[in-house]
Amino acid sequence: MRKWWAVLTALTAPVLFLPPAAQAAGDPALAKEVLVRSIAFRTVEGEGQVPRLAAYYASVLQRAGFAAGDVEITPLGETASLAATIRGSDPQLSPLLLIGHMDVVAADPADWARDPFVPVEEDGYIFGRGAEDNKYDVAMMVATLAGLRKSGWRPRRTVTLLLSGDEESHMRTSRALAEKYKHAEMLLNGDGGGGLLDEDGQAVLYQLQAGEKSYADFEIAFTDAGGHSSAPTPGNPIYRLARAIDRIAAYRFAPMRNELTRASLALSADRIGGAVGAAMRRYAETGDPKAADLLSDYPEFVGQVRTTCVATMAQAGHARNALPQSAKVDVNCRIFPGIAVEVVKAELTQAIDDPGATITTLDHPQASDASPLREDVLKAVKAAVSARYPHIPVIPSMSAGATDSLYFRALGVPSYGVSSLFQRGEDGFAHGLNERVPVAGIPQALDQWERMVKALAQ
């Protein structure tokens, strides 16, 4: 493992050579068309529209020269995944993977100013559900590979675009793709990382996502015989539930660091400034627990220094005039990379300290470690971003939410969120109302993807 200060040097050193900004192989008009048309597919869970969208993407790639055998659509229940491959000249090299997802979260037209599934271009933005999450970068990747295939480009390393079909729900296609392509060299994910613009549209920074906290839900249940409310008993499940919730609220998991968070905090310290910035630098350099506690007082930073668990739903009792027979609370945990779900469950059990509590792990959470900050990836991403905005920093990041990368990292495939989307903070509406993306950045987004792909596939 490289020392974190060597990583910082690689991230902050000037780019010594940038090729002239040539016309990208990807066609901006095609990328915009693909984005607009893809939003019109209602790829919400249960609608059965993902296979239709996959067929549309396949038609775009085949028109650009992809052979039928190089584009594969794999059905899975009512959804599907897609894989499109440009074969490399050296079969000994493990492939470079690109990934995004075709599905979107639900949207109620009654809540939106515009129909979420009728794409609209207005005031320099394209509006529609999935515009940001994740059809923008999917369109950029499809248009980039279409342009590269049309130009006759042939890499040394095979390049395969993967599109999952249920990333926003069950992630079955994500798991299946990870298992099938687990021997890949690395994965570039369009659903992670990305650039920040200020209020005036000037670029501020770019985040390279190299890790995700694992997601896990636990149900904590309490039971008792119950009885008449006029005769209270000491085993009241609601009281025990309340005590457990208080203990969870007060509990802090041990602070943790890894190569990724050390680099991220150190690079962010000067930009944040003040006591918080000083705590970031101190924690990055020394692991000072007092600095971690200070950062944990801020919701935007607590997730960077430790595992967090929070009560999200509760249910108790069965009648107003009866002692409760049961009470339960759902606790959502975002687990620091590399920590097993069972370890967190055991720590929660100890924190609650109620032998009668039943703690159940819900669903089938998947834990994974952070990806190494590889010098070839850092160099390629920094060069591609610097071609757009020469002076902004590229900052490694760890996200609290899960993406397709989770399953690839769990199987040992280094995975990196490298979205080409630059937007203002106030324009981020993923999963929210009136989701939108700026049109102006499409040509540069295509150039960024082409530079990254070419650099890492040679």
C-alpha positions, 0 to 999 in steps of 0.5 A: 500500500502506498503511503498516503502522503505519496498519494497526496503528491500524486493528486496535487502535483501539476499535470506536466503534459496535457494533449491538446483538446481534440474533438472527442470521438463521442458525438455531443448531439448523440449523447444528448439524444440518448439522454433525452430518449432514455429519460422517457423510459419509465424504468421504475421497479415493477414497470418492466421497462428496463429491458426496453431501455437496454434494447434501445442502448443496444441499437445505438451501439450496433448502429455505431458498428458493434457486432451483435455478439458484442452486445448482450442483454441478460433478462432477470425477472422483470429487469435486465442488464446489458454488456457491450464490449470493445475487444482488446488486442492483448487477451492476456490483459484483464478487462477495463469495466465501465458501469452505470444503472438503467433503473430509477427511483419512483416519481409521482407526476402530481408532485413535480412541476413537469411530468418526470417521465417526459423529458424537457429542456428548459433554461439550459437543463434537461429535466426528468427522473433519472437525469442525474441518477444515473442516465446522464453518465450512462448516456455519456458512456454509451456515446463515448463507446459508440464514437470509439467503435465508429472511429475504429479505435482498438485498445490493448485492454478489452473495454466492457460497458456494463449497465445494471437494471435494479441498482435502486432496489434489489441489486440482483443484476449488480451482484450477477454482473460482479460475479461474472466479471470478477476477474476484471482489472478495475471498474469505472463507475459513472454513478459516483464522484463528480464535479462541483460548480459554484453559484456562478458556474465556475468549477471548484473541485472534483471528487474521485469516489474510491470507497463506500460505507456498507449499508445494513438494517437491523430490527431490534424487538422487545416482547412481554406478556402484556396485560391491562394498562391499569396494572403496569409491569417492569417489562414494558416493551415500550420502555425497554425500546425507549432505553435502547433508542437512547443508548443507540443515540448516545453510542459512538463507534470507534473512530477509523481511518484508511488510506482514502479518508486520510487523503480526503480529509487532508486535502479538504482541511485547508478548504474548510478552514477554522477549527473543523479544518484543523481537526481534519488535518490532525485526524488525518495525520495522527488519528487524534480521537478528540479531533474525530469527536469534534468532526462527529458533531457535524452531520456532513463529516461524522460519516467520514470518521466512524460507523454510524447507526441511527433509529429510522422506524419504530412500532409498538403496542396494540391498544391504548388501554393495554400493556404493549406485548411488543415493540420494535425499532429499525436501525440503519447503519452505514458501516466503515469499509472493511468492517463486517456486518456481524461485528457491528451487530455485536457492538449494537447488542452490547450497547443496548445491553438488554438480554431480552432484546432480539436483534435481527439483520434484515435482508442480506447486507454486503460489506466491502473494503475501500479501493486502493488509490492506484497511481494509474487511476489518479493520473488518468482521472486528474489528466481528464479533469484537468483538460476541462478545468486545469486548476481544480483539485481532485479529491478522493472521497468515500460515499455513504450510499451504495452503488454497483461498485459495492459488489465489485469491491467485495470480490476484489475488483478496484472500483472508482466513481468517476462521474463526468457530471459537474453541477452546482450544489443547489442543482443536485436533485437525485431521488428528489423533485424536478431532477435535472442536469445541465446541457452545456457540459456534455461535450466536455463530459464526453472528452473526460470519459474518452481520456479516462478510457483511453489512458486506462485501456492501453 
